[in-house]
Amino acid sequence: MESLSAEVGCTEPVRVPESVLRRDQARLEELERRKNAKESCSVSEENVAYFSATFSAEKAAIEQLISSCSNADQGKITETLEETTLRTQQLQKFLNDSTMFLTQYELRQAQASLQKLQVSISEIKPKKKFAFRSRNVTSQQPTSVPGNTEKTTSVDTTVADGTINATQCGFSNFQNEVLIKQPEEIQQRDVLLSHLTNCKVTLFGSPSTLHIKNVRDCRILSGPVSSSVFVDECKDCTLGFACQQLRTHNTANTQIYLHVTSRAIIEDCQGVRFAPLTWTYDGMDNDFKISGLDPSRNNWSQVDDFNWLAAGAHSPNWSVIPESERISWDDGETAL
């Protein structure tokens, strides 16, 4: 036994070369990396699958509600529109919260679907018909502007076919005017600004949607918009607003001071420049709450150009406004 113990005690441990240890460690790390990548991919695929199923189901439900308005009475239509508007806003928020794992293609498809829903909703909103002629209906008390001598008028919007949308307001066909709406005039209503030239427009409060169309040499500022802002045929303007989604078409040489909770979209645009929204007014914090927007989440510099698909190259159609060129609203540059 002593002899055996001695023999065992004299056995030296086998030494593994350091190079073998390093290779083994690298192999284990690679296996772990692959495992984590597989798990991450699996989670991402599950998220996308859940998003697609949930988004499609809710979209179909909203479309069903819209179609139910075709033969409904006025009261039912109004009730259904309130529900569809709310559910569409919630669907937009669901999309905003899912952008981190969606591809650009998936994101664009979902945004296009939401835009179609919003257009469908706007098309069935109750309208009051007027025969023979179109006209602008002026508020009983025009909004006054302290210290300003320019004419200031507040109007509901008359559209080209002589009909007035009962839930829409705004300004159309003005030149060289200062135009203002107060919160109680626009709160959660659709606002249309069209055919304006060299005007200064200020919208206090929280619109439901904002449409800016055919404007030239204008400055337009708006409080937080609950859903989308649509800009079309805009040239040589300065715009400022907060919204869930921005879609800009056929626009040139325009500055946009933006707070947006999703990615902004431009199409057929040139010379559009972006900066974060810094304009504020008394009561803006409360209007953010009404709109449902997150004031701490701003994707102002995340812009998708649908005319520029070159991977890894910045679109020449938009840029960031250098800090030295941005308007400082606190230094005398006001809405007026």
N, C-alpha and C positions, 0 to 999 in steps of 0.2 A: 504493500500500500504506500509506504514511504517513497519507494522508487517510482511508483505511478504518479504520485502527487508531485514529485520533483519534476518528472517529465512534463506533466501538465503545466506546472508553474513556470517552466522554462519556455513555453510556447509564446512567441511574440505575436501581437495583433497584426492582422493584414493591413497594410497601408494602401489606401486608394489614391491614385495620382490626382493631383489638384485639377488637372485638365478634365478628367473624367467627372469630377464633382461639379465643375462649372457647366459641362455639357448636360449633366443630369438636371441641374438647377434650371438651366435655360429651357430644357424640355418640359419641366413641370410648369414653368411660367407660361410657356406657349400654350400648353394644355388648358391652363386656367384662363388665359386670354380668350381662347377659342370658346370655352364654355361660357364666359361672360358675354361675348359677342353674340353667341347663339341665343342666350337668354334675353339679351337686349332686343335682338331682332324679333324674337317671339313676342315680347311685350309690345313692341311697336306694331307688329302685325295685328295683335289682339286689339290695340287701341284704334287702329285704322278700321278694322272690321266692326268694332263697336260704334265708332263714329258714323260709318257709312250706313249701318242698319238703323241707327237712331235718327240720323239726319233725314234719310229717305222716308222713314215712317212718319215723322213729324211734317215733312214737306207734303206728303200725300194727304195727311189729315187737314192741313191748311188749305190745300187745293180743293178738297171736298167741301170745306166750309164756304169757300169762295163760290163754288158752283151752286151751292144751295141758295144763293142770293138771287138767282135768275128769276124765280117765280115767287119770291117772298114779298111780304108787304113792307112798308117803309120802316116800321118799328123793328121788325125782324132784321132788316138789312143793317140798320144802325147798330143793333146789338151784336150781330155777327161781325161787322167791321171792327168793332172794338176788340173782340176776341182775336180775330185774325191779325190785327196790328200788334197786339200784345204778344201773341205766339210767334210772330215773325221776328219781333225784337229779341225774344228769348232764344230763337233759333240762331240769330246773328251772334248773340253772346256765346252760345255753345260752339259756334264756328271759331270765334275769336280765341276761346280757351283751348281749342284743339290745334291751333296753327303750328305748335312746336313739333308735332309728329306727322303732319301732312306734307305731301310733296307739293310743288308749285302747281302741277296739273290738277291734283285733287282740290287744292285751295281755289283755283280759278273756276273749276266746275261748280263748286259749292257757292261761290260768290255770284256766279252767273245765275244759278237757280234762285238765290235770294233776290236778285234784282228782278227776275221775272215775277216772283211772288209780289214784290212791292208794286210793280207796274200793274199787275192784275188787280190788286187791292185798290189802287188809285183810279182804275177805270170803272169800278162799280160804286164809287162813293156817290151818295145822292147829289143830284144837280138840280138846280132850279132854272127853268127855262124862261128866257125873255124874248119876245118876238120883235121883229122889225129892225132893231138896232142894238148895238152893243154900247155899253157905257161904263164909266167908272163910278162906283158908289163911294162918296166921300164921307168920312167920319164926321159926326156932328161937331166935335172939337178937335181941330188940327193940333198936332203936337208942337209945342213951342220949343225953341232952342235958345237958351239964354245967351246973350252976347252975339247972336248970329242974325244977320239981316236977310239971309237967303230964304226963299219960300220953302216951307216944310209942310208936306201933305201926307196924311195917312189914309190909305185906301184899301178896299178889298180888290181882289184881282178879277178882271174881266178877261175871259179867254176869247180867241178869235171867232168862234162860232156863235158868240152872243150868249153863252151860258156862264153862270157863276157857280163855282164849286162851293157848296155850303160849308165845307170844312177847310177850305183853302183860303189863304190871304197872301198879301204881298204887294209889290209895286210893278207896274208895267207901263212902258211908253213914256218915260220921263227923260229930260235932258237938263243938265246943269242944276240939279236939285239936291237938297239935303233931305233925306228921307229916314224917318225913325218910326219904329214900332215898340211899344212898351210890353212888358211881360204878360199883362192880362189880355193883350190883343192876339198873341201868338202861342200862348202856352199849349204845347202838345197838338198844334195844328200844322198842316202842311203849308209851307211857305214857298211861293213862286216869285222870283225876281227875273223879269224878262224885258228885253228891248230897252235897256238903259244906257245912256251915254253921259260920261263925265258927271256921274252922281256919287254922292257919299251916303251909303246906306248903313244904318245901325239897327240891329235886331236884338233887343234885350229879352231875356227869357229863354225857354227851351222848346224850339220847334220839334215836331215829330219827324219831318223830313224837310230838306231844303233843296230847291231846284234853282239853279242859276243858269240862264240861257240867253244868248245874244246880248252880251253886255260889252261895252267898250270904255276904256279909260275911267273905270270906276274903282272906288274903295268900298268893300263890303265886309262888315264885321257882324258876326252872329254869336249868340250864346250857344251853349251845348245842345247839339242836335241828337235826339234819342236814337235815330237809326242812321240813315244815309244822307250824304250830300252829293248831288249830281251837278256837275259843271259841264256846259256844252257851249261851244261857239263864244269863247271868252278871250278877249285880247287886250293887252296892255293894262291889266288890272292888278290890284292888291287885294287879296282875300284873307280873311282870318276867321277860323271857327274850330270847334271841337265836335267830333262825331264818332260813330262806330265804324263807318265805312265811307271812303271817298272814291268816286269814279269821275274821272276828268276826260272829256273828249274834245277834239277839234279846238284846242286852246293853245295860244301862243303868247310869249313874252309876258308871263303872269307870275306874280309872287304869291305863294300860299303859305301863310303862317298857320300851322296845323297842330291839332291834338287829335290823334286817331288811335283807336284801340285795336284795329286790324292793320293790314297792309294796304297802303293807298294804291290805286290803279290809275294809270294814264293810258290813253290810246289816241293815235293820230294827233299828237301834241309836239310842240317845239318850244324851247326856251322857257320851260316851266321850272321855277326855282322854289325850294322848300326851306322852311325854318320852323323851329318850335313856336307854338302860340304863347305869347307873353302878355297879350292884351287882357286886361281884367276890368271889372266894374263892380259896383256895390250890388250884392245879391247873387254874384256868379256862383259862389259855393253852393247855395241852395238850388240854383238851376242845374248844377252838376248832379245833385241828388235826385232831382226830378227826372233828369234824362236817363239816369241809371249808368252813366259812364264812370269809369274809374279814373279819377284825376291823377293818379300816380302812374298810370300806364299810357305811355305815348310812343307810338311807332312812326313818328313824323318823317324819319329818314329812310324808312323801309318802303320803297316804291317799286311796283312791278309795271314795266312798260310792255304792253301787249304787242307792240311793234318791234321789240328788240329781244330776240331769243338767243343771242350769242352768249354762251356760257362763259363765265369768268371775265367778261368785259362789260364795263359800265355803259348804260344807255347814254347816247349823246343828247337825248331829248329832255333830260332833266338834270338838275344839279342842286347843291346845297348853297344857300345864300351865305357868303362869308360873314362872320360875326361883325366885322367892321362896317358892313353894308346893311345890317338889319335895323329895322325901325325900333327905336326905344320909346315905347308908348308912354313911359314916365317922364320923358324929356320934352314934352310939349307936342308930341305926335299923338293926337287924340282921334277919336272917331269923327270929329268934325273938322 
